[in-house]
Amino acid sequence: MPRIEEEILEEVELKEPELYRVILHNDDYTTMEFVIDVLRSIFHKSTREAEEIMWTVHEKGQAVCGVYTYEIAETKVEQVKLKARQNGFPLLATLEADE
């Protein structure tokens, strides 16, 4: 007869948390310098990484800034929204499931 502890251990299955991409979207008003500042301050990118992502946003209309768990991704999106609003820019960040 199996022991209770063994039965519990067999039933527990740990899953990796779902991940989400944070995406910055291009607009005609937000300056390139501000986008670089957002990427450095909120996403902790190096200046070089920030410039590369900024150019991708500019040329392709959007770019992934990072991949995070839902709560962290949601927080980053809100931080971008707040910083943009405080500086008078319409910069948009969204999140989507990372597949």
ZICOR-V46348 format. One record per residue. N is the residue number from 1. RES is the residue in one small letter. PHI is phi in whole degrees, -180 to 180 (* if undefined). Layout:
# ZICOR-V46348
N_RES_PHI / N_RES_PHI
This chain:
# ZICOR-V46348
1_m_* / 2_p_-69 / 3_r_-83 / 4_i_-59 / 5_e_-60 / 6_e_-65 / 7_e_-63 / 8_i_-64 / 9_l_-62 / 10_e_-69 / 11_e_-85 / 12_v_-80 / 13_e_-127 / 14_l_-85 / 15_k_-116 / 16_e_-67 / 17_p_-66 / 18_e_-68 / 19_l_-111 / 20_y_-132 / 21_r_-88 / 22_v_-99 / 23_i_-119 / 24_l_-95 / 25_h_-114 / 26_n_-74 / 27_d_-146 / 28_d_-91 / 29_y_-120 / 30_t_-71 / 31_t_-75 / 32_m_-62 / 33_e_-62 / 34_f_-67 / 35_v_-60 / 36_i_-62 / 37_d_-61 / 38_v_-61 / 39_l_-64 / 40_r_-76 / 41_s_-82 / 42_i_-94 / 43_f_-102 / 44_h_56 / 45_k_-88 / 46_s_-70 / 47_t_-58 / 48_r_-63 / 49_e_-61 / 50_a_-61 / 51_e_-65 / 52_e_-63 / 53_i_-66 / 54_m_-59 / 55_w_-66 / 56_t_-64 / 57_v_-59 / 58_h_-64 / 59_e_-85 / 60_k_-109 / 61_g_94 / 62_q_-168 / 63_a_-158 / 64_v_-79 / 65_c_-96 / 66_g_175 / 67_v_-125 / 68_y_-142 / 69_t_-66 / 70_y_-55 / 71_e_-62 / 72_i_-70 / 73_a_-60 / 74_e_-62 / 75_t_-64 / 76_k_-63 / 77_v_-60 / 78_e_-66 / 79_q_-64 / 80_v_-63 / 81_k_-59 / 82_l_-66 / 83_k_-63 / 84_a_-64 / 85_r_-61 / 86_q_-63 / 87_n_-104 / 88_g_76 / 89_f_-115 / 90_p_-93 / 91_l_-52 / 92_l_-114 / 93_a_-122 / 94_t_-131 / 95_l_-129 / 96_e_-146 / 97_a_-60 / 98_d_-90 / 99_e_-101
